[in-house]
Amino acid sequence: MAIEKATWHPDMPEEYKNQIVTGDCRELATRIPDESIDIVFTSPPYNVGLNYGFWDDNIEWPQYWEFAKDWLSDAHRVTKSGGRLYLILGDELIWRYKSMSEEIGWKFHQLLAWCKPNIAGGGRITKDWSTLAEWGLLFHKDKRTPMQSGPFNTFNWIIAVSTQSNFGGHKKKLHIAQMALEVPLSWIARTPGAIVLDQFAGSGTTCVASKMLGRDYIAFEIDPDTAELARERVRNTQPPLFVMEPEPAQLDLLQEKS
């Protein structure tokens, strides 16, 4: 799998290229040209009352779904024909997001699963079954393009421990809603396209994965402190050493470093 070289749209703001920009994603997206992004990989707030700093994660649901419609429409406008959208979500949100995305014009392709074995046990079960997974809704825009070949797992699920404060490296929890690095690292690796957009950067996990894979990225984060945390993580991430097709051992090494 050769690393794709990004061709930036001539009207793309220079301050967006490989940067985590502070601000509301709906306002910042207005400066992204139409059909200039290959992959949107993001996890929006779940509206469950987490402390996100500048963002209220406990708004009325009609207001939340208007917000969702706005940023999903932005994502569709800026994505190239044949591009893909990955939405990482909890189970309460996936069906409404699926129908809303399809109404906007995204074509649903597949449901992916992120299994988190270290969440098991220790707490009161609030549902009929313990929640040990989050979900990835995979969409494409217009005609689906082939995935990239390479020494990557092609299963529609991944087992990756959730970040914890007592872990080290990229497994250390730095943000209240931090995604495991293996999720974007594995799923972006097989996805064609050189430029990745994350409208909800959080601690910058999508940006870290993009840099490790040699992809270019644009990311937005509304909270200034969280944005600076994400920038620091990306600064401390090494770019790929080789542009050749990686051997399985090299992929294992990338995952071990995460």
C-alpha positions as CSV (number, residue, x, y, z in Angstrom):
1,M,0.0,0.0,0.0
2,A,1.8,3.1,-1.2
3,I,1.1,6.3,0.7
4,E,-1.1,8.7,-1.3
5,K,0.2,12.2,-1.9
6,A,-2.4,14.9,-1.1
7,T,-3.5,17.3,-3.8
8,W,-5.0,20.2,-1.9
9,H,-7.8,22.2,-3.5
10,P,-6.4,25.6,-4.6
11,D,-9.0,27.4,-2.4
12,M,-8.2,25.4,0.7
13,P,-7.1,27.8,3.5
14,E,-3.4,27.3,4.3
15,E,-4.1,27.5,8.0
16,Y,-6.3,24.4,7.7
17,K,-3.7,22.1,6.1
18,N,-2.5,19.5,8.7
19,Q,-3.8,21.7,11.5
20,I,-6.3,21.4,14.4
21,V,-8.3,24.6,14.1
22,T,-10.1,26.0,17.2
23,G,-13.8,26.9,16.6
24,D,-17.3,25.6,15.9
25,C,-17.1,23.0,13.1
26,R,-20.2,24.5,11.4
27,E,-18.6,27.9,11.0
28,L,-15.1,26.6,10.1
29,A,-16.5,24.3,7.5
30,T,-17.8,27.2,5.4
31,R,-14.2,27.8,4.3
32,I,-13.6,24.3,3.0
33,P,-14.2,24.1,-0.8
34,D,-16.8,21.7,-2.2
35,E,-15.5,18.1,-2.9
36,S,-12.0,18.6,-1.5
37,I,-11.9,15.9,1.2
38,D,-11.4,12.2,0.7
39,I,-12.4,10.8,4.1
40,V,-14.4,12.1,7.0
41,F,-13.6,10.2,10.2
42,T,-15.2,11.6,13.3
43,S,-17.1,11.0,16.5
44,P,-19.6,13.7,17.5
45,P,-20.7,14.5,21.0
46,Y,-23.3,12.0,22.2
47,N,-25.4,14.6,24.2
48,V,-25.1,12.6,27.4
49,G,-23.9,15.4,29.7
50,L,-20.1,15.0,29.4
51,N,-17.9,18.0,30.3
52,Y,-16.6,19.2,26.9
53,G,-15.6,22.7,28.1
54,F,-17.0,25.1,25.5
55,W,-19.7,22.7,24.2
56,D,-22.9,21.9,26.1
57,D,-23.4,18.2,25.9
58,N,-26.9,18.2,27.4
59,I,-29.0,20.3,24.9
60,E,-32.6,19.6,24.0
61,W,-32.8,16.7,21.5
62,P,-34.5,18.7,18.7
63,Q,-31.7,21.2,18.9
64,Y,-29.1,18.4,18.9
65,W,-30.5,16.8,15.7
66,E,-30.6,20.2,14.0
67,F,-26.9,20.5,14.9
68,A,-26.3,17.0,13.6
69,K,-28.0,17.8,10.3
70,D,-25.9,20.9,9.8
71,W,-22.5,19.3,10.3
72,L,-23.5,16.1,8.4
73,S,-24.5,18.3,5.4
74,D,-21.2,20.2,5.6
75,A,-19.4,16.9,5.6
76,H,-21.3,15.7,2.5
77,R,-20.7,19.0,0.6
78,V,-16.9,18.9,1.2
79,T,-16.4,15.2,0.5
80,K,-15.3,14.2,-3.0
81,S,-17.5,11.8,-5.0
82,G,-16.4,8.3,-4.0
83,G,-15.3,9.5,-0.6
84,R,-16.3,7.9,2.7
85,L,-17.7,8.9,6.0
86,Y,-17.0,7.1,9.3
87,L,-19.2,8.0,12.2
88,I,-18.1,6.5,15.6
89,L,-21.3,6.4,17.8
90,G,-23.0,4.8,20.8
91,D,-25.8,2.4,20.2
92,E,-28.5,4.9,21.2
93,L,-27.6,7.2,18.3
94,I,-26.7,4.9,15.3
95,W,-30.2,4.5,13.8
96,R,-31.2,8.1,13.9
97,Y,-27.8,9.1,12.5
98,K,-28.1,6.5,9.7
99,S,-31.5,7.7,8.5
100,M,-30.5,11.4,8.8
101,S,-27.2,10.8,6.8
102,E,-29.1,8.9,4.1
103,E,-31.6,11.8,3.8
104,I,-28.7,14.2,3.3
105,G,-27.3,12.0,0.5
106,W,-24.8,9.7,2.1
107,K,-25.1,6.0,1.1
108,F,-24.9,3.6,4.0
109,H,-22.5,0.8,3.4
110,Q,-21.7,-1.1,6.6
111,L,-21.9,-1.3,10.3
112,L,-18.5,-1.7,12.1
113,A,-17.8,-2.6,15.7
114,W,-15.2,-1.5,18.2
115,C,-15.1,-4.0,21.0
116,K,-13.6,-2.7,24.3
117,P,-12.7,-5.7,26.5
118,N,-11.3,-3.6,29.4
119,I,-14.7,-2.1,30.1
120,A,-16.1,-5.4,31.3
121,G,-17.1,-5.9,34.9
122,G,-17.1,-3.6,37.9
123,G,-20.2,-1.6,37.5
124,R,-23.9,-1.9,37.8
125,I,-25.6,-2.9,34.5
126,T,-27.9,-0.1,33.5
127,K,-29.3,-1.9,30.4
128,D,-30.2,-5.6,29.7
129,W,-26.6,-6.2,28.6
130,S,-23.3,-4.6,29.5
131,T,-22.3,-2.0,26.9
132,L,-18.8,-3.1,25.7
133,A,-18.8,-1.7,22.2
134,E,-19.1,1.4,20.1
135,W,-20.1,1.4,16.5
136,G,-18.9,2.8,13.2
137,L,-21.4,3.7,10.6
138,L,-19.6,3.6,7.2
139,F,-21.1,5.6,4.3
140,H,-19.9,6.6,0.9
141,K,-20.7,9.5,-1.4
142,D,-22.0,8.5,-4.8
143,K,-20.3,5.4,-6.3
144,R,-18.3,3.3,-3.9
145,T,-14.6,3.0,-4.7
146,P,-12.5,-0.1,-4.0
147,M,-10.7,-0.3,-0.7
148,Q,-7.0,-0.5,-0.6
149,S,-5.2,-3.8,-0.5
150,G,-2.5,-4.5,2.1
151,P,-1.7,-6.5,5.2
152,F,-4.6,-5.2,7.2
153,N,-7.4,-7.0,9.0
154,T,-10.5,-6.8,6.8
155,F,-13.0,-7.8,9.5
156,N,-15.8,-5.4,10.3
157,W,-14.9,-5.4,14.0
158,I,-11.8,-4.5,16.0
159,I,-10.8,-5.3,19.5
160,A,-9.1,-2.4,21.2
161,V,-8.9,-1.5,24.8
162,S,-10.4,1.8,25.8
163,T,-7.9,4.4,27.0
164,Q,-7.2,4.6,30.7
165,S,-5.4,7.1,32.9
166,N,-3.0,4.5,34.3
167,F,-1.9,3.4,30.8
168,G,1.1,4.9,28.9
169,G,1.7,6.2,25.4
170,H,-1.3,6.6,23.1
171,K,-3.3,4.3,25.4
172,K,-3.2,6.9,28.2
173,K,-6.5,8.7,28.7
174,L,-6.1,12.4,28.2
175,H,-9.7,13.4,27.2
176,I,-13.1,12.5,28.6
177,A,-14.2,10.9,25.3
178,Q,-11.0,9.6,23.9
179,M,-11.1,7.0,21.1
180,A,-8.6,4.1,21.0
181,L,-5.9,4.9,18.4
182,E,-6.3,1.5,16.8
183,V,-9.8,2.4,15.5
184,P,-8.9,5.2,13.1
185,L,-5.4,3.6,12.5
186,S,-6.9,0.4,11.2
187,W,-10.0,1.7,9.4
188,I,-8.3,4.6,7.7
189,A,-5.4,2.4,6.6
190,R,-7.5,0.5,4.1
191,T,-9.6,3.5,2.9
192,P,-8.5,5.2,-0.3
193,G,-7.8,8.9,-0.1
194,A,-5.1,11.3,1.0
195,I,-7.0,14.0,3.0
196,V,-8.9,13.2,6.2
197,L,-11.4,15.6,8.0
198,D,-12.3,15.3,11.6
199,Q,-15.0,17.8,12.7
200,F,-14.7,16.9,16.4
201,A,-11.0,16.4,17.0
202,G,-11.1,16.0,20.8
203,S,-7.7,14.8,21.9
204,G,-6.6,14.4,18.2
205,T,-6.7,10.6,17.8
206,T,-7.8,10.8,14.1
207,C,-5.0,13.3,13.4
208,V,-2.4,11.1,15.1
209,A,-3.6,8.1,13.1
210,S,-3.5,10.2,9.9
211,K,0.0,11.3,10.5
212,M,1.2,7.8,11.3
213,L,-0.3,6.6,8.0
214,G,1.1,9.4,6.0
215,R,-2.3,11.0,5.3
216,D,-3.0,14.8,5.4
217,Y,-5.7,16.0,7.6
218,I,-7.9,18.9,8.7
219,A,-9.5,18.9,12.2
220,F,-11.8,21.2,14.2
221,E,-12.1,21.4,18.0
222,I,-14.4,23.9,19.7
223,D,-12.6,23.9,23.1
224,P,-9.2,25.8,23.1
225,D,-7.6,23.7,25.8
226,T,-8.6,20.5,24.2
227,A,-7.4,21.7,20.8
228,E,-3.9,22.5,22.3
229,L,-3.8,19.1,23.9
230,A,-4.5,17.5,20.5
231,R,-1.8,19.6,18.8
232,E,0.7,18.4,21.4
233,R,-0.2,14.8,20.8
234,V,0.3,15.3,17.0
235,R,3.6,17.1,17.5
236,N,4.8,14.1,19.5
237,T,3.8,11.6,16.8
238,Q,6.4,10.4,14.4
239,P,5.5,10.4,10.7
240,P,5.9,7.1,8.7
241,L,9.5,6.2,8.1
242,F,8.9,4.5,4.8
243,V,6.6,5.2,1.8
244,M,6.9,1.6,0.6
245,E,4.2,-1.0,1.1
246,P,4.4,-2.1,4.7
247,E,5.1,-5.7,5.7
248,P,2.9,-7.2,8.4
249,A,5.7,-6.8,10.9
250,Q,5.8,-3.1,10.2
251,L,2.0,-2.8,10.8
252,D,2.4,-4.7,14.1
253,L,5.1,-2.2,15.1
254,L,2.8,0.7,14.4
255,Q,0.2,-0.8,16.6
256,E,2.6,-1.6,19.4
257,K,3.8,2.1,19.4
258,S,0.2,3.2,19.8
